[in-house]
């Protein structure tokens, strides 16, 4: 039996702010027949400075509400900080739901690097997570991996994508530790381990001291989600469906315009 379009459950994307839009963009391409709900916990943004137990409780509580209200097909956690902290807890708390996580792309970076020097640009929360260290231990022991935790870059990316001016010097101060020279070799891959950062990739390329591969995991996350979402023959995207939910309940004009640019009602 082929399900009708109005029986198709939506895909829910979750992030602390607007960084998950980089994943939404890729997911839409691969799942054009599905409606999308984008949930931004902007009232809790940024997550990097939160105490871990308090953040776990916040995210689990939030999902208790949104899963009841929206009943999605799958949930994409488009936030490294959130998923590396609470991914296992979400799966335990909501065993009926399929969660697609976002973790630092350390394995593909280790496979691609030629110099053996890899940097992971992330939030402080992702850098200090045991999950991240385990990825390095499992997949990148042969590499020199530098973890760079930026306090300010997620905020800068939010401002940048909304059209605010961000100084080159301020951004360079956040990323310059990614560039390592060792034994005649140079860093050749920087893992963008926060979904906000790809918004600034062109800026990073312009101000970087030498060219590197800026590794954006958005497409890989979307491909994984597609494998878990049933493909329904002849289904078409529901009209006027996709929308964004902000936990603050407040969006300024720039945010609403940005959401509209991504095909979302705010």
Number of C-alpha atoms within 10 A of each C-alpha: 4 10 11 12 17 13 9 20 16 22 25 24 25 27 26 28 26 29 23 23 23 20 27 24 15 16 25 16 12 15 20 13 19 25 23 25 23 27 23 22 22 19 13 15 18 17 23 22 12 14 10 16 10 9 19 19 12 13 20 17 12 14 17 13 10 15 16 9 9 13 14 20 18 21 22 25 26 33 27 27 30 24 24 21 20 21 22 12 15 20 14 11 13 14 10 9 16 17 22 19 20 24 24 28 21 26 13 14 26 22 12 14 17 15 18 21 24 29 27 26 27 28 25 19 22 30 24 14 14 12 16 23 15 11 16 20 12 11 15 20 11 11 19 17 22 18 23 21 22 20 16 16 22 26 14 20 23 19 15 16 17 16 12 12 10 13 10 12 9 12 19 16 12 16 20 14 15 23 20 16 10 11 6 6 12 18 24 22 26 27 23 25 30 25 29 28 23 21 19 17 15 10 15 20 14 11 15 14 11 11 15 17 16 21 20 22 22 22 17 15 21 22 15 14 22 16 10 13 16 11 14 15 11 10 17 16 16 16 7 10 14 20 17 21 19 17 17 12 10 13 15 8 10 14 18 17 16 19 19 15 10 15 16 19 18 18
